[in-house]
Amino acid sequence: MRILSEPLSIEHLEIAIADLPKTLEGTKLVHLTDFHYDGLLLTEELLAEAIDASNQAEPDLVVLTGDFVTHNPKPIHKLAQRLKDLKSRAGVFAVLGNHDLHYPYSKNEITTALTDAGIQVLWNQIAYPLGPELALVGLPDFWSPEFNPAPVMGQLDPNLPCLVLSHNPDSAERLQPWRVDLQLSGHTHGGQIVIPGRGSVPSWIHASREKIPKFLWPWIPFLEAKWPKVVRHWEWGQGLHQVGSNYLYVNRGLGTFPPGRWYCPPEVTAIALVSR
């Protein structure tokens, strides 16, 4: 049985970046996330459509922000071969999500499979695929004990434009001391069920918490502040947000958990960088 999903949506985003050199004006990125490739949560048809949409955008850089699998890491080998079809002038870069760390051996197996497919996995690392004037930082998953942004972010010149890949958008709160022109995240699946005019069910419930008697809080998913089962900041569940002086974009992802998606289609994000 496959989980009900909606048709793929291609989201177009323009991000203005201070100090962006003229040589990088109009640089195109494609962002994909949350594949959950296990034969159930993502169809082969949707995966093929997402790869084709990415290639049609003719990106300078493709970035992947984790949750390649759901639990068992074995499907990564087939997925990595599919992701070899992604085309990009400067390569494909990735970080891992919480599901990619489910077993003690998951990190190594997934990293090796992606690396063998020509995808560079960043783990507390800085890369410069588009040249020395734009940094790309890849961080461990926010829930990993190795999530500690200070040593890597502290290496960067604050006058240098910086993109950050971090699976969980809650990490944006911790990254506020440093310059982040654009953080790309996933993890939330956009809340999966969206009420038109109200937002996603998790974000709406969280925003309404003061109207709900406190004795009911522990029984309502997504509400209890001490139980951030997915994220604490559901207000950042999808789309573009300003967090302090930094910017965060949260992609709805491709994979779909039960009960499915409603007004929350799977997403490929095409991003153009422009100077500010």
Backbone as a ProteinNet text record, in pm:
[ID]
protein_1_A
[PRIMARY]
MRILSEPLSIEHLEIAIADLPKTLEGTKLVHLTDFHYDGLLLTEELLAEAIDASNQAEPDLVVLTGDFVTHNPKPIHKLAQRLKDLKSRAGVFAVLGNHDLHYPYSKNEITTALTDAGIQVLWNQIAYPLGPELALVGLPDFWSPEFNPAPVMGQLDPNLPCLVLSHNPDSAERLQPWRVDLQLSGHTHGGQIVIPGRGSVPSWIHASREKIPKFLWPWIPFLEAKWPKVVRHWEWGQGLHQVGSNYLYVNRGLGTFPPGRWYCPPEVTAIALVSR
[TERTIARY]
84.2	0	87.4	56.6	129.9	47.8	120.1	55.6	9.8	-109.4	-164.5	-77.7	-38.8	36.9	-33.4	15.5	-37.2	64.4	25.9	120.8	237.6	351.6	472.6	453.2	506.7	504.1	647.6	670.9	801	791.5	860.2	857.1	976.3	952.1	1057.5	1079.8	1205.6	1242.1	1358.9	1352.5	1464.4	1515.2	1643.5	1703.3	1807.4	1787.9	1883.1	1990.9	2115.8	2228.1	2323.9	2353.5	2450.1	2589.5	2668.6	2808	2820.4	2709.6	2718.9	2798	2905.6	2984.6	2906.2	2941.4	2871.3	2879.7	2989.5	3006.4	2904	2842.9	2743.7	2601.1	2584.3	2450.3	2370	2250.8	2165.4	2198.2	2289.6	2322	2195.3	2182.9	2062.8	2094.1	2015	2024	1895	1906.4	1787.3	1801.4	1693.6	1691.8	1588.4	1634.7	1546.3	1573.1	1470.6	1487.3	1384.6	1408.5	1313.8	1258.2	1346.8	1307.7	1232.3	1280.1	1221.3	1201	1307	1301.4	1302.1	1186.2	1176.2	1071.5	1024.7	924.3	781.8	763.1	627.7	600.7	694	669.7	703.6	767.6	799.6	790.5	708.7	694.4	810	836.9	940.5	902.8	774.3	728.1	754.7	726.5	749.4	898.6	978.7	1123.4	1175.7	1131.5	1175.3	1131	1010.2	959.4	1041.9	1080.6	1160.1	1298.8	1360.7	1493.1	1484.7	1380.6	1362.6	1339.3	1259.9	1233.8	1362.5	1444.1	1573	1660.4	1669	1754.4	1702.3	1571	1514	1546.2	1569.9	1605	1748.6	1826.8	1966.5	2043.3	2047.3	2106	2258.6	2310.5	2454.3	2494.8	2401.1	2429.7	2301.4	2311.2	2199.4	2234.6	2140.5	2163.1	2051	2088.1	1996.5	2008.4	1895.1	1905.4	1848.3	1877	1861.7	1731.8	1728.7	1624.6	1610.7	1721.1	1722	1643.9	1649.8	1577.2	1486.8	1412.5	1325.2	1384.5	1411.9	1476.9	1595.5	1566	1671.9	1752.5	1884.7	1964	1983.3	1944.3	1972.2	1918.1	1799.2	1749.2	1836	1930.6	2014.4	2093.2	2126	2209.1	2134.1	2006.9	1927.1	1898.3	1866.9	1839.1	1961.1	2078.4	2200.4	2222.5	2192.1	2206.8	2107.8	1989.2	1891.2	1937.2	1995	2037.2	2159.7	2225.7	2335.5	2286.2	2155.8	2098.4	2082.3	2102.2	2092.5	2208.2	2176.2	2277.9	2296.3	2422.7	2453.3	2593.6	2610.4	2740.9	2848.2	2813.6	2913	2897.8	2811.3	2801	2677.3	2670.1	2558.2	2615.2	2559.5	2606.2	2489.2	2521.5	2415.8	2455.3	2352.8	2368.9	2271.7	2290.9	2206.6	2099.1	1988.8	1880.7	1874.2	1778.9	1768.2	1740.5	1662.4	1633.2	1756.2	1850.5	1973.7	2070.3	2034.2	2118.5	2046.6	1944.6	1856.2	1931.3	2021.8	2104.3	2248.3	2328.5	2466.8	2547.8	2512	2587.6	2526.9	2413.2	2343.9	2426.9	2489.5	2564.1	2669.8	2751.1	2859.6	2806.9	2703.4	2650.6	2589.3	2514.1	2449.9	2553	2647.8	2751.9	2833.3	2869.6	2949.4	2872.8	2744.9	2665.1	2651.1	2626.1	2612.3	2745.6	2852.7	2985.5	3022.1	2993.5	3022.7	2941.9	2828	2744.4	2783	2891.5	2938.8	2875.8	2806.8	2742.2	2829.9	2867.5	2954.5	2870.4	2892.9	2820.2	2902.6	2840.5	2907.8	2861.6	2957.6	2928.5	3021.3	2967.8	3050.5	3164.7	3128.8	3229.6	3185.8	3285.9	3263.2	3314.7	3236.8	3278.9	3259.9	3327.3	3318.9	3296.5	3185.7	3163.9	3144.4	3100.4	3076.6	3189	3297.1	3410.4	3429.2	3542.7	3578.6	3494.3	3407.3	3328.8	3190.9	3161.2	3033.6	3057	3038.2	3060.3	2933.7	2952.8	2844.3	2880.2	2799.9	2825.5	2725.5	2774.1	2687	2700.9	2589	2590.9	2527.9	2568.4	2499.7	2354.5	2274.7	2136.2	2130.9	2032	2015.7	2008	1951.7	1939.2	2062.5	2159.3	2282	2368.4	2435.5	2527.4	2644	2664.5	2773.3	2729.4	2602.9	2560.2	2619.9	2716.4	2785.2	2838	2756.2	2793.9	2909	2939.1	3038.1	3174.2	3234.5	3367.9	3371.3	3269	3270.7	3228.4	3123.5	3077.6	3180.9	3253.7	3355	3472.4	3485.5	3593.5	3565.1	3440.3	3399.1	3418.9	3457.6	3464.7	3321.5	3284.1	3145.9	3109.4	3206.4	3178	3153.3	3163.8	3149.9	3007.5	2940	2808	2814.3	2708.7	2711.4	2576.1	2578.4	2461.5	2483.6	2379.9	2389.8	2287.7	2333.3	2245.5	2229.5	2107.9	2081.2	1942.2	1931.7	1806.3	1689.9	1710.1	1602	1597.8	1485.5	1480.8	1498.4	1475.9	1498.8	1642.6	1734.9	1874.7	1894.4	1799.4	1812.1	1822.5	1757	1764.2	1906.8	1973.7	2111.4	2211.8	2174.9	2268.4	2262.3	2179.4	2163.2	2290.4	2386.7	2507.2	2593.8	2570.3	2655.2	2574.6	2648.4	2584.4	2539.7	2411.7	2356.1	2263	2310.5	2228.1	2108.7	2126.4	2014.9	2045.6	1958.5	1963.1	1856.3	1894.6	1800.6	1776.9	1650.1	1612	1491.6	1457.4	1339.7	1275.9	1263.5	1227.6	1078.7	1010.6	872.8	769.2	807	712.3	602.5	631.8	533.7	413.7	419.1	303.7	211.9	228.1	156.6	7.7	-61.2	-203.4	-221.1	-267.4	-280.8	-427.5	-471.3	-607.2	-600.7	-663.1	-656.2	-697.4	-613.1	-639.8	-595	-558.5	-517.1	-372	-320.9	-185.9	-189.3	-71.5	-65.1	-130.3	-179.6	-244.3	-150.3	-23.7	64.6	86	108.3	133.4	8.3	-108.1	-232.5	-261.2	-240	-261.8	-167.3	-40.4	57.2	22.4	-22.1	-57.5	-182.2	-264.7	-390.4	-378.1	-255.9	-237.8	-299.6	-295.1	-345.8	-498.2	-565	-710.3	-755	-657.6	-687.3	-651.7	-741.1	-709.6	-579.9	-497	-364.2	-370.2	-476.5	-481	-495.6	-534.4	-546.6	-417	-323.5	-203	-128.1	-104.2	-25	-91.7	-223.6	-296.6	-313.5	-264.2	-280.4	-145.6	-130.4	-2.4	43	175	241.6	224.5	143.8	112.6	206.8	231.9	307.8	449.9	486.8	618.1	731.8	707.2	812.8	818.9	740	736	751.6	867.8	887.4	919.9	818.9	841.9	897.9	860.8	915.4	1000.2	936.8	1009.9	942.5	1018.1	961.1	897.1	963.4	917.6	831.2	705.7	616.6	583.5	605.9	582.3	679.5	785.4	881.4	858.9	740.4	714.2	734.2	719.5	745.6	763.6	832	847.5	963.9	964.5	1075.1	1045.5	1145.9	1131.1	1257.8	1240	1355	1369.7	1489.5	1518.7	1632.3	1598.5	1697.4	1734.2	1862.3	1906.1	1932.5	1906.3	1929.6	1800.1	1815.5	1698.8	1700.3	1580.6	1559.7	1453.2	1482	1378	1358.3	1231.6	1196.8	1117.2	1176.1	1117.4	1022.6	908	808.3	851.7	956.5	1006.8	929.7	980.6	921.8	846.9	901.2	837.4	713.5	627.9	499.9	470.2	452.3	411.3	258.6	205.6	61.5	17.5	-101.9	-208.4	-199.9	-93.8	-81	-73.1	-79.9	-71	-206.6	-235.9	-358.3	-326.2	-336.8	-297.4	-151.9	-69.3	71.6	153.8	164.1	226.1	375.6	429.2	574.1	639.8	766.3	825.5	967.2	993.6	1129	1142.2	1249	1266.8	1377.2	1345.6	1443	1471.2	1596.7	1635.3	1732.8	1704.3	1795.4	1856.6	1988.5	2058.3	2082.5	2046.3	2068	2135	2199.2	2267.9	2169.4	2203.2	2118.7	2192.4
-119.8	0	124.3	219.5	344.8	455.8	552.7	662.7	767.5	821.3	921.5	1046.7	1090.6	1214.3	1301.6	1422.9	1515.5	1530.8	1591.8	1611.6	1700	1676.7	1752.3	1900.9	1985.9	2130.2	2180.6	2265.4	2327.5	2469.4	2496	2628.7	2709.9	2835.5	2924.7	3035.1	3057.3	3148.1	3234.4	3364.2	3454.4	3508.4	3491.9	3534.3	3642.1	3759.4	3869	3856.5	3859.6	3838.6	3957.2	4016.9	4125.5	4071.7	4152.1	4118.7	4005.2	3968.3	3863.1	3916.9	3851.1	3901	3893.8	3981.1	3986.1	3853.5	3782.1	3654	3549.7	3570.3	3475.2	3527.3	3644.1	3698.2	3603.2	3565.2	3474.1	3327.2	3295	3154.7	3077.1	2958.1	2876.6	2754.5	2737.7	2620.5	2540.3	2410.2	2327.1	2255.7	2256.7	2197.7	2085.2	1964.8	1850.5	1795.4	1736.9	1688.3	1580.7	1509.1	1414.2	1314.8	1233.7	1132.1	1016.5	972.8	857.9	741.3	709	609	468.7	405.7	272.5	186.2	230.1	152.7	183.6	268.4	300.2	450	527.9	669.3	760.5	705.4	782.5	689	724.5	639.5	661.9	561.9	574.9	683.4	696.9	797.1	938.5	962.1	1095.3	1126.5	1027	1047.9	1085	1012.2	1041.8	1181.6	1220.7	1353.2	1462	1437.6	1536.1	1551.9	1440.9	1446.9	1519.1	1489.8	1555.4	1705.2	1743.3	1885.4	1957.8	1891.2	1950.4	1972.5	1873.6	1885.5	1991.9	2003.9	2104.2	2246.4	2263.1	2394.7	2434	2338.3	2360.6	2431.5	2370.1	2437.7	2443.2	2545	2551.9	2459.7	2437.1	2355.7	2287.6	2159.5	2086.6	2054.3	2078.7	2048.7	1959.5	1864	1765.4	1772.1	1786.4	1809.4	1696.5	1573.3	1463.7	1386.1	1285.3	1183.5	1113.9	1055.7	979.4	849.6	791.3	668.2	695.7	593.3	609.9	544.4	415.6	347.3	264.3	157.3	71.9	147.9	152.8	227.9	156.6	30	-45.9	18.4	80.5	140.1	252.8	303.2	412.7	372.1	245	202.5	219.9	183.6	203.4	351.8	423	565.9	641.1	609.4	679.2	662.6	545.5	524.5	610.3	629.1	716.2	861.9	901	1040.1	1074.2	972.8	998.4	1069.3	1063.5	1128.6	1279.3	1329.6	1473.5	1544.3	1649.6	1724.2	1861.5	1903.6	2032.2	2073.7	2201.3	2249.9	2232.8	2260.5	2259.2	2139.5	2045.8	1924.5	1916.8	1807.7	1780.8	1764.3	1838.8	1836.8	1799.8	1734.3	1682.2	1689.7	1690.7	1665	1554.3	1497.9	1388.2	1438.7	1363.9	1395.5	1295.3	1314.4	1225.9	1081.8	1058.3	920.9	852	930.2	873.6	830.1	855.1	818.5	719.2	652	568.7	454.7	390.4	283.9	333.4	274.7	321.3	315.1	222.2	206.4	284.8	350.1	417.4	529	610.8	726.3	683.6	584.8	543	481	397.5	331.2	431.9	526.8	626.1	720.9	765.2	855.7	789.6	663.6	592.2	576.2	538.9	519.8	650.1	759.4	888.2	934.2	915.8	955	876.4	746.1	662.5	705.8	771.5	819.9	961.5	1013.2	1146.3	1260.9	1229.8	1332.3	1356.9	1480.5	1512.7	1539	1459.7	1473.3	1559.6	1666.4	1758.2	1730.2	1718.3	1692.3	1783.4	1895.6	1999.3	2041.4	2069.2	2104.5	2225.4	2293.7	2407.8	2370.6	2400.3	2376.9	2506.3	2513.5	2631.6	2587.3	2518.2	2464.7	2572.5	2691.5	2800.2	2903.1	2872.2	2963.4	3017.3	3081.9	3124.6	3238.4	3296.5	3411.2	3373.4	3244.4	3198.1	3065.3	3065.7	2945.2	2860.2	2729.3	2633.4	2549.2	2559.7	2488.8	2374.7	2256.3	2142.3	2097.5	2092	2058.9	1922.3	1856.4	1734.1	1763.3	1658.7	1678.3	1743.7	1827.5	1904.3	1814	1694.5	1603.7	1516.3	1527.8	1450.5	1510.7	1428.6	1484	1560.1	1543.9	1614.9	1748.4	1785.3	1918.6	2022.1	2096.4	2200	2301.2	2398.9	2484.6	2580.5	2609.5	2713.6	2689.8	2571.2	2554	2574.1	2527.6	2541.8	2682.1	2737.2	2870.7	2977	2950.9	3045.2	3059.7	2967.3	2975.4	3075.9	3119.6	3199.1	3348.4	3416.1	3560.9	3615.7	3700	3751.5	3837.3	3877.2	3954.5	3864.8	3733.6	3639.2	3584.4	3591	3528.7	3379.7	3331.6	3195.1	3127.4	3006.6	2919.7	2804.6	2764.3	2655.3	2547	2423.2	2307.3	2244.4	2237.3	2180.5	2120.5	1991.7	1919.7	1978.2	2002.6	2042.6	2195.2	2258.8	2405.2	2463.1	2384.4	2435.7	2483.4	2432.6	2473.1	2621.2	2683.3	2825.9	2912.2	2869.1	2944.5	2946.8	2833.1	2822.1	2892.8	2918	2976.1	3128.7	3189.3	3334.2	3414.7	3365.5	3446.2	3466.3	3388	3395.3	3439.9	3486.8	3527.9	3404.9	3396.8	3291.8	3359.9	3377.2	3444.3	3359.1	3227.2	3136.4	3000.3	2956.7	2819.7	2739.1	2621.6	2532.6	2410.3	2382.6	2273.8	2200.1	2090.2	2011	1964.3	1831.4	1765.7	1769.3	1880.3	1894.1	1837.8	1815.6	1778.5	1883.3	2005.2	2113	2096.5	1998.3	1967.5	1864.5	1842.1	1743.2	1770.1	1815.3	1846.8	1995.1	2069.3	2214.4	2252.7	2338.1	2392	2526.1	2538.1	2664.2	2783	2884.2	3003.4	2993.1	2872.5	2850.9	2806.4	2744.1	2689.1	2540.9	2483.2	2339.8	2307.5	2185.5	2143.1	2158.6	2112.1	2130.1	2276.9	2364	2504.9	2571.9	2534.9	2593.2	2551	2424.1	2376	2447.1	2458.4	2521.2	2668.5	2738.2	2879.7	2898.3	2794.5	2803.7	2750.8	2723.6	2653.5	2726.4	2861.3	2935.1	2926.2	2884.1	2871.3	2731.5	2642.7	2503.8	2480	2421.9	2396.6	2316.3	2357.7	2297.3	2148	2102.9	1960.5	1873.2	1937.3	1861.8	1861.3	1949.5	1963.9	1833.1	1752.3	1630.1	1530.9	1549.4	1453.8	1500.8	1619.9	1674.7	1675.2	1601.4	1598.5	1738.5	1761	1884.8	2000.5	1986.4	2101.1	2116.5	2010.7	2019.2	2068.6	2182.4	2243.5	2151.9	2066	1974.9	1848.9	1845.5	1726.9	1768.5	1823.4	1865.6	1745.8	1661.6	1533.8	1551.1	1658.7	1687.4	1813.6	1926	2051.7	2131.1	2220	2312.3	2432.1	2476.5	2596.1	2557.4	2521.4	2486.7	2607.7	2727.3	2846.6	2854.2	2775.2	2766.4	2638.2	2584.3	2452.4	2440.8	2550.4	2549.8	2693.2	2708.6	2840	2919.7	3050.3	3140.1	3217.2	3224.5	3291.7	3369.2	3479.1	3551.3	3513.6	3470.6	3430.4	3520.1	3621.2	3722.6	3797.1	3803.3	3867	3765	3638.5	3532.1	3491.9	3416.4	3367.9	3215.2	3159.9	3015.6	2980.1	2877.2	2824	2676.4	2639.2	2501.7	2439.6	2339.1	2265.2	2157.6	2137.1	2039.6	1895.1	1873.2	1738.5	1658.8	1537.7	1449.2	1331.8	1272.2	1156.7	1197.9	1099	1127.3	1021.5	1064.3	973.8	963.8	855.6	848.1	966.8	1021.1	972.3	1025.3	1096.9	1149.6	1301.2	1359	1504.2	1560.6	1678.5	1749.2	1897.2	1958.6	2097.7	2120.8	2021.2	2030.4	1942.4	1981.4	1893.2	1874.8	1761.2	1742.3	1847.6	1876.2	1997.3	1977.8	2043.8	2072.1	2223.2	2275.7	2420.1	2465.9	2561.1	2622.9	2764	2792.9	2916.4	2995.3	3123.5	3212.2	3309	3322.4	3415.3	3546.1	3657.7	3789.1	3878.7	3984	4074.7	4170.6	4212	4306.4	4440.1
0	0	0	-88.9	-93.7	-28.8	26	96.3	-4.9	17.6	-72.3	-73.6	-192	-207	-310.1	-325.1	-424.6	-537.2	-649.4	-758.9	-716.3	-777.4	-747	-778.8	-691.4	-712.1	-728.4	-827.4	-846.8	-793.1	-684.3	-622.1	-670.3	-707.9	-755.9	-653.1	-622.6	-515	-560.6	-530.6	-558.7	-425.5	-401.3	-275.2	-302.4	-239.5	-253.2	-145.4	-187.4	-96.5	-104.6	10.6	15.7	-15.6	-82.7	-115.5	-216.5	-282.1	-382.6	-502.5	-540.9	-654.6	-785.5	-877.4	-1005.5	-1080.4	-1058.8	-1127.8	-1083	-965.7	-914.2	-926.4	-985.4	-1007	-1094.9	-1045.5	-1121.1	-1102.9	-1011.9	-984.2	-949	-1006.4	-986.4	-900.1	-796	-709	-720.5	-700.9	-682.5	-549.4	-472.2	-337.9	-334.5	-296.2	-275.1	-135.7	-75.4	61	93.7	202.3	261.9	161.1	106.2	9.9	76.8	192.3	262.7	165.4	96.6	-10.2	52	52.4	111.9	42.8	-75.8	-147.9	-109.4	-8.8	38.4	38.9	92.3	117.9	0.4	-104.2	-224	-344.2	-440.8	-559	-655.4	-736.5	-838.7	-938.9	-965.2	-1060.6	-1009.6	-881.8	-825.6	-818.7	-783.4	-780.1	-917.8	-1020.5	-1157.5	-1199	-1160.3	-1195.5	-1127.4	-1001.3	-927.8	-989	-1026.4	-1089.2	-1222.7	-1299.1	-1428.4	-1410.5	-1309.8	-1284.1	-1245.2	-1165.4	-1127.3	-1249.6	-1335	-1453.7	-1550.6	-1560.8	-1650.3	-1603.8	-1473.5	-1420.7	-1455.9	-1503.8	-1541	-1428.7	-1310.9	-1194.4	-1198.9	-1133	-1110.8	-995.8	-903.8	-786.4	-741.3	-704.5	-645.7	-501.5	-409.5	-268.3	-216.1	-133	-76.8	75.3	144.7	289.2	374.9	335.8	429.5	428.9	518.2	524.7	389.9	346.3	221.6	238.7	359.6	390.1	510.1	551.3	667.6	791.1	783.2	895.7	844.7	774.2	720.6	615.1	627.2	529.4	395.7	384.5	261.9	134.3	136.7	12.4	-43	35.4	-13.5	-137	-150.9	-263.6	-395.9	-396.7	-517.7	-539.5	-431.6	-443.8	-495.3	-444.6	-487.3	-637.3	-688.1	-832.9	-911.1	-855.8	-921.4	-916.4	-804.2	-787.5	-872.3	-926.2	-1019.2	-1144.8	-1169.6	-1288	-1270.9	-1147.8	-1125.6	-1195.6	-1269	-1342.9	-1280	-1267.9	-1206.9	-1248.4	-1277.9	-1322.5	-1215.4	-1090.6	-982.3	-889.2	-923.8	-843.9	-756.6	-682.2	-590.8	-450.4	-354.7	-216.2	-125.3	-14.7	72.2	218.2	303.9	446.6	484	601.9	648.5	744	750.1	842.3	955.7	1044.4	1160.9	1121.9	1016.6	975.6	915.6	867.9	811.7	920.5	1046.2	1160.6	1250.6	1196.3	1277.8	1346.5	1274.6	1331.7	1343.2	1430.9	1445.9	1316.7	1228.2	1104	987.2	1010.5	899.6	839.1	922.4	871.8	771.2	807.1	718.5	589.6	601.9	482.8	386.1	438.2	352.3	293.2	374.2	324.5	214.6	234.7	134.9	3.9	13	-108.8	-186.6	-116.6	-184.7	-243.7	-168.1	-217.1	-342.2	-341.3	-458.1	-580.7	-555.7	-666.4	-710.1	-652.3	-691.1	-615.1	-504.9	-422.2	-299.3	-275.7	-162.3	-38.3	63.8	189.7	285.7	335.1	427.5	570.1	660.6	801.5	881.3	926.6	990.4	897.6	772.9	673.5	592.3	535.6	447.2	308.5	207.1	68.9	-9.8	-123.9	-209.9	-354.4	-380	-515.4	-621.7	-579.9	-674.2	-672.6	-602.1	-594.5	-453.9	-429.2	-293.8	-238.8	-319.4	-274.4	-221.6	-211.9	-155.8	-85.1	47.1	127	134.2	132.1	152.2	273.5	377.8	503.4	517.5	551	577	720.6	793.7	936	962.7	1070.9	1112.6	1149.3	1158.1	1199.8	1337.2	1356	1479.4	1603	1587.6	1701	1721.4	1633.8	1648.9	1759.6	1840.3	1941.5	1879.9	1750.6	1683.6	1624.9	1647.1	1603.6	1697.7	1648.5	1726.3	1625.9	1587.2	1474.9	1500.6	1625.2	1654.4	1588.4	1599.8	1540.1	1389.7	1318.5	1172.8	1131	1192.6	1154.9	1194.1	1300.5	1345.1	1250.4	1156	1058	946.7	934.5	819.3	841.3	737	736.7	736.2	832.6	836.4	716.2	637.7	516.7	395.5	416.3	305.8	300.6	186.4	175.1	208.8	273.9	327.5	311.1	256.1	250.5	348	417.7	515.2	482	481.6	468.6	606.2	655.4	787.7	785.5	806.4	786.6	866.2	992.9	1083	1095.3	1062.6	1068.3	1207.4	1313.1	1448	1467.7	1385.7	1399	1367.6	1297.3	1263.4	1388.9	1495.9	1620.9	1674.9	1666.6	1716.1	1625.8	1499.7	1403.5	1398.9	1481.6	1475.9	1504.2	1582.7	1605.3	1481.3	1375.1	1257.1	1135.9	1036.6	911.9	833.2	804.4	719.4	619.9	497.9	397.2	357.5	360.3	332.6	391.9	481.1	533.2	461.6	413.4	346.7	434.9	462	551	495.6	560.7	527	656.3	672.1	797.2	831	808.5	854.7	759.1	632.5	526.3	511.5	557.2	547	637.5	728.3	812.3	750.1	619.1	537.5	518.1	622.1	608.7	637.8	537.7	548.4	537.9	628.7	624.2	551.5	435.3	361.3	447.9	448.2	527.6	671.3	715.6	854.3	866	761.9	767.9	797.4	819.8	845.6	979.3	991.2	1115.5	1235.4	1227.4	1343.2	1380	1278.8	1309.9	1366.3	1312.9	1360.4	1505.2	1535.3	1671.6	1768.3	1727.1	1815.7	1839.6	1734.1	1748.1	1834.7	1846.3	1921.1	2063.2	2106.4	2233.2	2352.3	2351.1	2466.4	2477.9	2369.7	2371.6	2414.5	2434	2467.6	2613.8	2692.6	2834.1	2849	2944.2	2957.7	2989.2	3055.4	3089.3	2963.9	2850.7	2726.4	2644.7	2676.2	2594.9	2571	2675.8	2652.1	2557.5	2533	2450.7	2306.7	2276.7	2142.9	2072.7	1962.7	1891.2	1851.2	1858.1	1815.1	1912.9	2018.3	2101.8	2220.9	2293.5	2416.2	2390.5	2450.9	2426.9	2469.1	2565.9	2611	2526	2420.2	2334.5	2189	2152.6	2012.9	1925.8	1900.8	1834.3	1694.1	1626.3	1493.8	1500.9	1530.4	1550.3	1662.2	1720.5	1817.9	1746.6	1638.9	1567.8	1447.4	1474.4	1364.4	1277.9	1331.6	1249.4	1132.3	1137	1026.3	945.7	948.8	892.2	742.4	669.6	525.6	478.9	365.9	305.9	361.7	327.4	360.4	488.8	576.5	705.3	737.7	808.9	862.7	1009	1045.2	1182.4	1230.1	1308.9	1341.8	1214.2	1184.9	1060.1	950.3	976.6	879.5	809.9	701.5	626.9	620	630.3	633.1	530.6	449	360.7	393	414.4	449.1	335	273.9	162.5	218.7	155.5	202.8	181.9	103.1	84.1	-19.1	-45.2	-145.7	-84.3	20	83.2	161.4	188.9	254.1	359.5	483.8	591	595.9	653.8	676.1	763.4	743.7	655.6	512.6	477.4	342.8	342.1	222.2	204.4	159.1	212.1	173.7	169.1	51	29.4	72	54.2	94.2	0	-128.2	-227.5	-206.2	-248.4	-247.2	-334.4	-305.6	-359.2	-413.6	-524.4	-572.5	-574.2	-514.8	-505.8	-597.6	-684.8	-774.1	-722.3	-693.3	-626.2	-713.3	-730.7	-801.4	-700.4	-703.1	-615.7	-690.4	-627.3	-687.5	-583.8	-630.4	-538.8	-473.6	-353.2	-280	-266.2
[MASK]
++++++++++++++++++++++++++++++++++++++++++++++++++++++++++++++++++++++++++++++++++++++++++++++++++++++++++++++++++++++++++++++++++++++++++++++++++++++++++++++++++++++++++++++++++++++++++++++++++++++++++++++++++++++++++++++++++++++++++++++++++++++++++++++++++++++++++++++++++++

